[in-house]
Amino acid sequence: MSTFVKAKDCLFSRLKSLTRIQRFNHTLHPQIRPETEMGSDNFTQEVNVSKWKKVDARMFGIHRSMIPQYSWDVLNILKHRGYQVYLVGGCVRDLILKKVPKDFDVITTANLKEVKKEFRRCVIIGKRFPICQVHIRGSTVEVSSFETVAKQDEGTKKVYSFQKPHSCDKEDLVRWRNSMHRDFTVNSLFFDPFSNKIYDYANGIADLRSSKLRTLIPSHLSFKEDCARMLRGLRIAARLGLSLTKDTETAIHKLSPSIEKLDQFRLLLELNYMLSYGAAEPSICLLHKFNLLEMFLPFHASYLNEQTSKAPAQNCKMLMKLLFNLDKLVSCDRPAHCNLWVGILGLHQALVRNPQDAFVIWVFASVLYHGKWKEGVGFAREHAKGLVKFFPEISGFSEIESDEELAQKVTKLTSLVQDCVIALTERDSGLVVVPRRVGSDVCRMLNVLVIDIESYERKRQSLLIDYRSLGKGNPDEIRFVLGEIVLETLSGGLVPGKEKVDEEEKKHQQPEFIEKNIVKQQSVVRKNRKRGQLELIEENQSAVRKNKKHHLATLDSEPKLETAKKQKLVENCLTFKREQAINKPMAIVNEECQQISKEHLQVGDVRESPKGERNTAQGNKLEKEDCHSLVVEAISKNIDKRKQVVKRKSSTKALDVDKRGQSPGSSVTKFKTDRCSAHY
């Protein structure tokens, strides 16, 4: 018995020690259970509701004026229909960091079909994660639905799971569930612009403050689920200057070969995001660090390997200088077309394969920049001095005196660049193949330096960059920016003569100037709206006046027509009664004449109209009196004539009866005919 008690006490002591260890582990890792390891494929995460945060966006200097009008239109339309709407993803992250967002993504409680009904130009795209693309005000807004994530949870089995949080309302639960399906903590923020609230369910704001990029779930599981997240993470880290966690770095090194499974379009899209939006240099550095550049651009990867082994300093690498100067000119709100970075890579590859004289490169870039052969050559002769230290791209420096010889060498260099651009479109160029259409556009853009270069003249009116044309791929604008990038790389700084232009651009880029511009634009929009509303009111009022006039005119014309019709009917009735009176005896004639006079008097009552009741009451009285007098005169004359006829023929009545032996009825008939003739 004693041994049994001892064994029982020992068992209880072991259980207590185990519970203490579990509690200790739980305090160390309150969100991740101890059984979760880096190499395992099973993951269960506990949710700590106390760490959820609702922050006022005004604490970070975020105002409604920072949201463009086209995004406001989408938000307002869905909000007025009774749906919950939020800004989500990278735009919230960039607004907190005081960066200009690349785009403004919207998420709503409406499903995609309901969203499509609300907008005229809306398309549902995507199979794995469908979204709505709303085209409005010349821009595109991507709208996703909370319902999409909920359906994915029901239809798929995941290697990780979350415990359902307790003591939270329904709206928080919906937002939290959606945030847990995103790639990184800094992208899991929701912003309600109507209440100025930012919802943080994964410590995304804390990671932004500490400049860390961390996945929501263990990195190896996140990248297995979607290998494109590795490229997206490198792009975000390069643009925002964030540092990757050790877990993320280890997972990228281990799972980088899985990127080869992505299709060409997705790879080209990610590479374009890296090079066209102001983060080309750090993106290439990160790709090279994680051995991913060899998949994308093998020639340039081998170049960087050689340069790193010989000269570790980045200042000696011409490729990095070119990309650095590209980043100074473009940004997320002012991106460049892909033709620009394709031209830069083609130029660098041509210089590595066939090193050129520095003066020839000066003339090449100066002619592209100024848009005129003579002016470009003069600028190069004036400012191209000294030896530019770039190896192996530049062979030396020798100022060529003959313009004809210089034109031949520049034309030869341009042809080499075109050949290298075409090489980027071939399958052997790497994992990413530049589309042939893009390669042909770049070659066509450079044809001006191949065909009769000495007569080339495209004079620019301003040295400021037209970013709208640059984003659309305008050949003149791309030539100008390409020339400026090469000139800044060769000169080691600003292009001579462009200091004033850069000062003006800096003023335009200052936040105070931007806020003033936004306020001015908003006031202009409000004034235009008021003017538009006033114009609409005036147009409506004028339309109402015209309708009133037309209505009154119809009211005036209708009674006149009705009175004319009624008068005709009365006259027809009178004539019909007169015809009937021919066959009636003389005793009834006086009574009928009196009845006719009464009916004539009623014509004045028929002629009355609504307008006459208001304005012409006196005129109607005069019309009645005139009609009465005329009828009385006519009747009196007829009665007098008939009396004379009766007196004249009454004397001969007896003689006619005796002679002819006829009945007196025949005389009555003859009298009727005479009376009718006398009447008419």
C-alpha positions in Angstrom: 0.0 0.0 0.0 2.8 2.3 0.9 4.5 1.7 -2.4 1.3 2.5 -4.2 1.0 5.8 -2.4 4.6 6.7 -3.2 4.1 5.9 -6.9 1.0 8.0 -6.9 2.8 11.0 -5.3 5.6 10.6 -7.8 3.1 10.6 -10.7 1.5 13.8 -9.4 4.8 15.5 -9.0 5.7 14.7 -12.6 2.4 16.1 -13.8 2.9 19.3 -11.9 6.4 19.7 -13.3 5.0 19.2 -16.8 2.3 21.8 -16.3 4.9 24.2 -15.1 7.0 23.7 -18.2 4.0 24.2 -20.4 3.1 27.4 -18.6 6.7 28.6 -18.9 6.8 27.8 -22.6 3.4 29.5 -23.1 4.8 32.7 -21.4 7.8 32.6 -23.7 5.7 32.1 -26.8 2.2 33.2 -26.1 1.0 32.9 -29.7 2.8 29.7 -30.9 2.5 26.4 -29.2 5.7 24.5 -28.2 5.1 21.7 -30.6 5.5 24.0 -33.6 8.9 23.7 -35.1 10.6 25.1 -38.2 10.6 21.9 -40.1 7.2 20.6 -39.3 4.2 21.0 -41.5 1.6 21.2 -38.8 0.9 24.5 -37.2 -1.6 25.6 -34.6 -1.7 29.2 -33.4 -3.4 30.6 -30.4 -5.1 34.0 -30.6 -4.5 36.6 -28.0 -7.4 39.1 -28.3 -5.8 41.6 -25.9 -3.1 42.3 -28.6 -5.7 43.5 -31.1 -5.4 47.2 -31.6 -7.7 50.0 -33.0 -5.6 53.1 -33.6 -6.7 56.5 -34.7 -5.2 57.2 -38.1 -4.6 60.8 -37.4 -1.9 59.8 -34.9 0.2 58.9 -38.0 -0.7 62.1 -39.9 -3.2 60.2 -42.2 -6.0 62.4 -43.5 -8.8 61.8 -45.9 -7.2 64.2 -48.4 -4.4 61.6 -49.0 -6.9 59.2 -50.6 -7.5 59.9 -54.3 -10.9 60.8 -55.6 -11.4 57.6 -57.7 -10.9 55.5 -54.6 -13.3 57.7 -52.7 -15.9 57.1 -55.4 -15.7 53.4 -54.9 -15.8 53.6 -51.1 -18.8 56.0 -51.1 -20.9 53.9 -53.5 -20.4 50.7 -51.6 -20.9 52.5 -48.2 -24.2 54.1 -49.3 -25.4 50.7 -50.4 -25.1 49.5 -46.8 -21.8 47.5 -47.1 -18.8 47.8 -44.8 -15.7 49.0 -46.8 -12.0 49.3 -45.8 -8.7 50.2 -47.4 -6.4 47.2 -47.0 -2.9 46.0 -47.7 0.1 48.0 -48.9 -1.7 51.4 -49.1 -2.3 51.4 -45.3 1.3 50.4 -44.7 2.6 53.2 -47.0 0.4 55.8 -45.5 1.7 55.0 -42.0 5.3 55.3 -43.3 4.4 58.5 -45.1 5.1 56.9 -48.5 3.1 57.3 -51.7 1.1 54.1 -52.2 1.3 52.3 -55.5 -2.4 51.6 -55.5 -5.4 51.7 -53.1 -7.0 48.3 -52.6 -10.5 48.0 -51.2 -12.2 45.2 -49.3 -15.9 45.0 -48.6 -18.6 42.8 -47.0 -20.4 42.6 -50.4 -19.7 39.6 -52.6 -18.1 40.1 -56.0 -21.4 39.8 -57.9 -22.9 42.6 -55.8 -19.9 44.7 -56.4 -20.2 44.2 -60.1 -23.8 45.4 -60.1 -22.8 48.7 -58.6 -20.3 49.7 -61.2 -20.7 50.0 -65.0 -17.1 49.1 -65.9 -16.2 46.3 -63.5 -14.6 42.9 -64.3 -14.1 39.9 -62.1 -10.6 38.4 -62.6 -8.6 35.6 -61.0 -9.3 32.0 -60.3 -7.5 31.2 -57.1 -8.3 34.5 -55.4 -10.9 36.3 -57.5 -11.2 40.1 -57.3 -13.1 42.9 -59.0 -11.3 45.4 -61.1 -13.3 48.7 -61.1 -12.3 51.1 -63.9 -13.3 54.6 -62.8 -12.0 58.1 -63.5 -9.3 56.8 -65.7 -7.9 54.6 -62.9 -8.3 51.0 -61.7 -9.3 50.0 -58.2 -9.1 46.4 -57.0 -12.0 45.4 -54.8 -11.9 42.1 -52.9 -14.6 40.5 -50.7 -14.5 39.0 -47.2 -16.7 36.3 -48.6 -13.9 34.9 -50.8 -11.7 34.1 -47.9 -14.6 32.5 -46.0 -15.3 30.2 -49.0 -11.6 29.2 -49.3 -11.6 28.2 -45.6 -14.6 25.9 -46.2 -13.3 24.3 -49.4 -9.6 23.8 -48.7 -7.6 22.0 -46.0 -4.6 24.0 -44.7 -1.5 22.8 -42.8 -2.0 25.5 -40.3 -5.1 26.5 -38.2 -6.1 29.2 -35.8 -8.1 28.8 -32.6 -11.3 30.8 -32.8 -11.0 33.9 -30.5 -13.5 34.4 -27.8 -15.1 37.6 -26.5 -15.0 39.5 -29.8 -17.8 40.9 -32.0 -18.7 39.7 -35.4 -17.0 42.5 -37.4 -13.7 42.0 -35.6 -13.9 38.2 -36.3 -14.5 38.8 -40.0 -11.5 41.3 -40.2 -9.2 39.0 -38.2 -10.0 35.9 -40.3 -9.2 37.9 -43.5 -6.0 39.3 -42.0 -4.7 35.8 -41.1 -4.7 34.9 -44.8 -2.3 37.6 -45.9 1.4 37.3 -46.5 3.1 39.7 -44.1 2.1 41.4 -40.9 2.7 44.9 -42.4 0.1 44.0 -45.1 -2.6 42.9 -42.7 -3.8 46.3 -41.7 -7.3 47.6 -42.3 -8.2 51.3 -42.5 -11.7 52.7 -42.2 -11.5 56.2 -43.7 -15.0 57.1 -42.6 -14.2 56.6 -38.9 -10.4 57.2 -39.2 -9.7 53.8 -37.5 -6.8 51.4 -38.3 -7.4 47.8 -37.2 -4.2 45.8 -36.4 -4.6 42.1 -35.5 -1.0 40.9 -36.0 1.3 43.6 -34.6 1.8 45.0 -38.0 2.3 48.6 -36.7 5.0 47.4 -34.2 6.8 45.6 -37.1 6.7 48.8 -39.1 8.2 50.8 -36.2 11.0 48.3 -35.8 11.5 48.0 -39.6 11.0 44.3 -39.8 9.3 42.2 -42.4 7.7 39.1 -40.8 5.3 36.5 -42.1 2.0 35.9 -40.3 2.7 32.2 -40.0 6.1 30.4 -40.1 7.9 31.5 -43.3 8.4 28.0 -44.7 4.7 27.3 -44.5 3.8 30.7 -46.0 6.2 30.3 -48.9 5.1 26.7 -49.6 1.6 28.0 -49.8 2.6 30.7 -52.4 6.2 30.9 -53.6 5.6 34.3 -55.1 5.5 35.7 -51.6 9.3 35.4 -51.6 9.7 37.9 -54.5 7.0 40.1 -53.0 8.8 40.2 -49.7 12.1 41.1 -51.3 10.4 43.9 -53.2 8.7 45.3 -50.1 12.0 45.1 -48.1 13.9 46.8 -50.9 11.4 49.7 -51.4 10.7 50.4 -47.7 14.2 49.5 -46.3 12.9 46.7 -44.1 15.1 44.0 -42.7 14.0 40.3 -43.1 13.7 38.1 -40.0 16.1 35.1 -39.7 13.2 32.8 -40.2 12.3 34.5 -43.5 15.9 34.5 -44.8 16.3 30.8 -44.0 13.1 30.0 -45.8 14.0 32.0 -48.9 17.4 30.3 -49.2 15.8 26.9 -48.8 12.7 27.3 -51.0 14.1 29.6 -53.8 14.1 26.9 -56.5 10.3 26.7 -56.2 10.1 30.1 -58.0 10.8 28.4 -61.3 7.3 27.0 -61.1 5.8 30.4 -61.6 4.6 31.4 -65.1 6.5 33.9 -67.3 3.9 36.6 -66.9 4.0 36.6 -63.1 7.8 36.6 -63.0 8.0 39.6 -65.5 5.4 41.4 -63.5 7.4 41.0 -60.2 10.6 42.1 -62.0 8.9 45.2 -63.4 7.6 46.1 -60.0 11.1 46.0 -58.7 12.8 48.0 -61.5 10.1 50.5 -62.5 8.9 51.9 -59.2 12.0 53.5 -57.6 13.7 50.5 -55.9 15.8 49.0 -58.7 19.2 49.1 -57.1 18.2 47.5 -53.7 16.0 44.9 -55.4 18.9 43.7 -57.6 21.1 43.6 -54.5 18.6 41.4 -52.6 18.1 39.1 -55.6 21.8 38.7 -55.9 22.1 38.1 -52.2 19.6 35.2 -52.2 21.0 33.7 -55.5 17.8 34.6 -57.4 19.3 37.0 -59.9 20.8 34.1 -61.8 17.3 32.9 -62.6 16.2 36.3 -63.8 19.2 37.8 -65.4 22.1 35.4 -65.6 24.4 37.7 -67.6 24.2 40.5 -65.1 24.4 38.0 -62.2 27.8 36.8 -63.5 28.9 40.4 -64.0 28.1 41.2 -60.3 29.9 38.1 -59.1 33.1 39.1 -60.9 32.8 42.7 -59.8 32.2 41.7 -56.2 35.3 39.4 -56.2 37.5 42.2 -57.6 36.1 45.4 -56.1 33.7 45.0 -53.2 32.8 48.8 -53.3 29.5 49.4 -55.2 30.8 52.7 -56.5 32.9 50.8 -59.1 29.9 49.0 -60.5 28.4 50.8 -63.5 25.2 48.7 -63.4 24.5 49.7 -59.8 25.2 53.4 -60.7 22.8 53.2 -63.6 20.0 51.7 -61.4 20.7 54.1 -58.6 20.2 57.1 -61.0 17.1 55.4 -62.3 15.6 55.2 -58.8 16.2 59.0 -58.3 13.9 59.8 -61.2 11.0 57.3 -60.7 8.8 56.3 -57.8 5.6 54.5 -57.0 3.4 57.5 -57.9 5.6 58.2 -61.0 6.6 54.8 -62.5 8.4 54.2 -65.7 7.5 52.0 -68.6 9.4 48.7 -68.8 11.1 49.9 -72.0 13.3 52.1 -69.9 14.9 49.4 -67.8 15.1 47.0 -70.8 17.1 49.8 -72.6 19.4 50.2 -69.6 20.1 46.5 -69.3 20.7 46.3 -73.0 23.2 49.2 -72.9 25.1 47.8 -70.0 25.3 44.4 -71.6 26.6 45.9 -74.8 29.3 47.9 -72.9 30.4 44.8 -71.0 30.7 42.7 -74.2 32.2 45.5 -76.2 33.9 48.2 -74.1 33.6 51.7 -75.6 35.5 55.0 -75.4 34.0 57.3 -72.7 33.6 60.2 -75.2 31.5 58.0 -77.5 29.2 57.1 -74.6 29.0 60.8 -73.7 27.9 61.7 -77.2 25.4 58.8 -77.3 23.7 59.9 -74.0 23.9 63.7 -74.8 22.2 63.3 -78.2 19.4 61.2 -76.6 19.1 63.9 -73.8 19.0 67.0 -76.0 17.2 65.5 -79.0 19.6 67.1 -81.5 22.8 65.9 -83.0 24.7 69.2 -83.1 23.6 70.3 -79.7 24.4 66.9 -78.2 27.9 66.8 -79.7 28.6 70.4 -78.5 27.5 69.6 -75.0 29.7 66.5 -74.8 32.7 68.4 -76.1 32.2 71.0 -73.4 31.6 68.8 -70.3 33.2 65.4 -71.1 36.5 65.8 -69.4 38.7 63.3 -67.6 38.6 59.5 -67.4 35.5 57.8 -66.0 36.6 54.9 -63.9 34.3 52.0 -64.9 35.8 48.7 -65.8 35.3 46.8 -68.0 32.6 49.0 -69.6 34.9 51.9 -70.6 38.2 51.3 -72.5 39.6 54.9 -72.2 39.0 58.5 -73.1 40.0 60.3 -76.4 38.2 63.3 -77.7 37.4 62.6 -81.4 37.7 65.7 -83.6 35.9 64.5 -86.7 32.1 64.6 -86.4 31.7 62.0 -89.2 34.0 59.5 -87.3 32.1 60.2 -84.1 28.7 59.6 -85.8 29.9 56.2 -87.1 31.1 55.1 -83.6 27.8 56.2 -82.0 25.8 54.4 -84.7 27.9 51.3 -84.1 27.3 51.5 -80.3 23.6 51.9 -80.9 23.5 48.8 -83.1 25.3 46.8 -80.4 22.7 47.9 -77.8 19.9 46.8 -80.2 21.5 43.4 -80.5 21.7 42.9 -76.8 18.1 44.0 -76.3 17.1 41.3 -78.9 19.2 38.8 -76.9 17.1 39.5 -73.8 14.0 38.3 -75.7 15.5 34.9 -76.3 15.0 31.8 -74.2 18.6 31.5 -73.2 18.6 34.9 -71.5 17.2 33.5 -68.2 14.1 32.6 -66.4 12.5 35.9 -67.3 12.2 36.5 -71.0 11.5 40.0 -72.2 8.5 40.0 -74.6 9.4 40.4 -78.2 7.0 43.3 -78.6 9.0 45.2 -75.9 12.3 44.4 -77.5 11.1 45.6 -80.9 9.8 48.8 -79.4 13.2 49.5 -77.7 15.0 48.8 -81.0 12.6 51.1 -82.9 13.2 53.8 -80.3 17.0 53.7 -80.9 16.7 53.7 -84.7 17.0 57.5 -84.7 20.7 57.1 -83.9 21.2 54.4 -86.6 19.5 56.0 -89.6 21.1 59.3 -90.6 22.1 60.3 -87.1 23.6 63.7 -88.2 20.1 64.9 -89.3 18.4 63.8 -86.0 16.5 66.7 -84.4 13.8 66.4 -81.8 14.2 69.6 -79.8 12.5 69.5 -76.3 10.7 72.5 -75.0 11.4 71.7 -71.3 13.9 69.7 -69.4 11.2 68.5 -67.0 10.1 64.8 -67.3 6.6 64.2 -68.5 5.8 61.2 -66.2 2.5 60.5 -67.8 4.2 60.0 -71.2 7.0 58.1 -69.5 4.6 55.7 -67.9 2.8 55.1 -71.2 6.1 54.3 -73.0 6.4 57.4 -75.2 9.7 56.9 -77.3 10.8 60.6 -77.0 10.4 60.6 -73.3 12.2 57.3 -72.8 15.1 58.5 -74.9 15.3 61.7 -72.9 15.3 59.9 -69.5 17.7 57.2 -70.7 20.1 59.9 -71.8 19.8 61.7 -68.5 20.5 58.5 -66.5 23.7 57.8 -68.5 24.9 61.4 -68.3 24.5 61.4 -64.5 26.3 58.1 -64.3 29.2 59.4 -66.4 29.4 62.8 -64.7 29.2 61.4 -61.2 26.3 63.7 -60.2 23.8 66.0 -61.8 23.7 66.7 -65.5 25.3 70.2 -66.0 22.7 72.8 -66.4 19.9 71.0 -64.6 20.4 72.3 -61.1 17.4 74.7 -61.4 15.2 72.0 -62.7 15.9 69.8 -59.8 15.3 72.6 -57.3 11.8 73.1 -58.8 11.2 69.3 -58.7 12.2 69.2 -55.0 9.8 72.0 -54.2 7.0 70.0 -55.8 8.0 66.8 -53.9 8.0 68.5 -50.4 5.1 67.3 -48.3 4.0 70.9 -47.5 3.8 71.7 -51.1 1.9 68.5 -51.8 -0.6 69.2 -48.9 -1.1 72.8 -50.3 -1.7 71.3 -53.7 -4.2 68.8 -52.4 -6.1 71.5 -50.5 -6.1 73.7 -53.7 -7.3 70.7 -55.7 -10.1 70.0 -53.2 -11.2 73.6 -53.1 -11.3 73.6 -56.9 -13.3 70.4 -57.0 -15.7 71.8 -54.5 -16.1 75.0 -56.5 -16.6 73.0 -59.7 -19.2 70.9 -57.9 -21.0 73.9 -56.7 -20.8 75.5 -60.1 -22.1 72.3 -61.7 -24.9 72.1 -59.2 -25.9 75.8 -59.9 -25.7 75.2 -63.6 -28.0 72.1 -63.2 -30.4 74.1 -61.1 -30.5 76.9 -63.7 -31.0 74.4 -66.5 -33.8 72.8 -64.5 -35.4 76.1 -63.8 -35.2 77.2 -67.5 -36.6 73.8 -68.5 -39.5 74.3 -66.0 -40.2 77.8 -67.4 -40.3 76.5 -71.0 -42.6 73.7 -69.9 -44.9 76.2 -68.2 -45.0 78.4 -71.3 -45.7 75.4 -73.5 -48.4 74.2 -71.0 -50.1 77.6 -71.0 -50.0 77.8 -74.7 -51.6 74.4 -75.0 -54.2 75.5 -72.4 -54.9 78.6 -74.5 -55.2 76.7 -77.7 -57.3 73.8 -76.5 -60.3 75.9 -75.2 -60.3 77.8 -78.5 -60.5 74.6 -80.5 -63.2 73.2 -78.2 -65.3 76.4 -78.4 -65.0 76.3 -82.2 -66.1 72.7 -82.3 -69.0 73.4 -80.0 -70.1 76.5 -82.0 -70.2 74.4 -85.2 -72.3 71.8 -83.4 -74.7 74.4 -82.3 -75.0 75.9 -85.7 -75.6 72.4 -87.2 -78.3 71.8 -84.7 -79.9 75.2 -85.5 -79.9 74.5 -89.2 -81.4 71.0 -88.6 -84.1 72.5 -86.5 -84.8 75.2 -89.1 -85.2 72.4 -91.7 -87.7 70.7 -89.5 -89.6 73.9 -89.0 -90.5 74.0 -92.7 -93.1 71.3 -92.2 -94.7 72.8 -89.1 -97.8 75.0 -88.9 -97.8 78.8 -88.4 -99.0 78.6 -84.8 -95.7 77.0 -83.8 -93.4 79.4 -85.7 -93.5 82.1 -83.0 -92.6 79.6 -80.2 -89.7 78.1 -82.3 -88.4 81.6 -83.0 -88.3 82.3 -79.3 -86.6 79.0 -78.7 -84.0 79.8 -81.4 -83.3 83.1 -79.8 -82.7 81.4 -76.5 -80.3 78.8 -78.1 -78.3 81.7 -79.8 -78.0 83.3 -76.4 -76.4 80.0 -75.1 -73.6 80.2 -77.6 -71.9 82.9 -75.5 -71.8 80.5 -72.5 -70.2 77.7 -74.7 -67.4 80.1 -75.8 -66.1 80.5 -72.2 -62.6 79.0 -71.5 -60.4 78.7 -68.4 -58.3 81.7 -69.5 -61.5 83.7 -70.2 -62.7 83.0 -66.7 -59.5 84.7 -65.4 -58.8 87.5 -67.9 -61.7 88.1 -70.4 -64.9 88.1 -68.4 -65.9 91.5 -69.7 -65.3 90.4 -73.3 -67.6 87.5 -72.9 -70.4 89.8 -71.7 -70.0 92.0 -74.7 -70.1 88.9 -77.0 -73.3 87.7 -75.3 -75.0 91.1 -75.8 -73.9 91.4 -79.4 -75.2 87.9 -80.2 -78.5 88.7 -78.5 -79.0 91.9 -80.4 -78.2 90.4 -83.7 -80.6 87.4 -83.2 -83.4 89.7 -82.0 -83.0 91.9 -85.1 -83.0 88.9 -87.5 -86.0 87.3 -85.8 -88.0 90.6 -85.8 -87.3 91.1 -89.5 -88.5 87.6 -90.4 -91.6 88.0 -88.3 -92.5 91.3 -90.1 -92.0 89.7 -93.5 -94.1 86.7 -92.6 -96.9 88.9 -91.2 -97.0 90.8 -94.5 -97.1 87.6 -96.5 -100.0 86.3 -94.3 -102.0 89.5 -94.7 -101.5 89.5 -98.5 -102.5 85.9 -99.0 -105.3 85.8 -96.4 -107.5 88.0 -98.7 -107.2 85.6 -101.6 -107.6 82.5 -99.4 -111.3 82.1 -99.8 -111.3 82.8 -103.5 -108.7 80.1 -104.1 -110.7 77.5 -102.1 -113.9 78.1 -103.9 -112.4 78.1 -107.4 -110.2 75.0 -107.0 -112.4 73.1 -104.6 -109.5 72.1 -102.6 -109.3 71.6 -98.8 -107.8 74.3 -96.6 -104.9 72.0 -95.8 -103.3 72.6 -99.2 -103.2 76.3 -98.5 -101.4 75.6 -95.3 -98.8 73.6 -97.2 -98.4 76.4 -99.8 -98.0 78.9 -96.9 -95.3 76.8 -95.4 -93.4 76.8 -98.7 -93.8 80.6 -99.0 -92.8 81.0 -95.4 -89.6 79.0 -96.0 -88.8 81.0 -99.0 -89.4 84.2 -97.1 -87.3 82.9 -94.2 -84.3 82.1 -96.4 
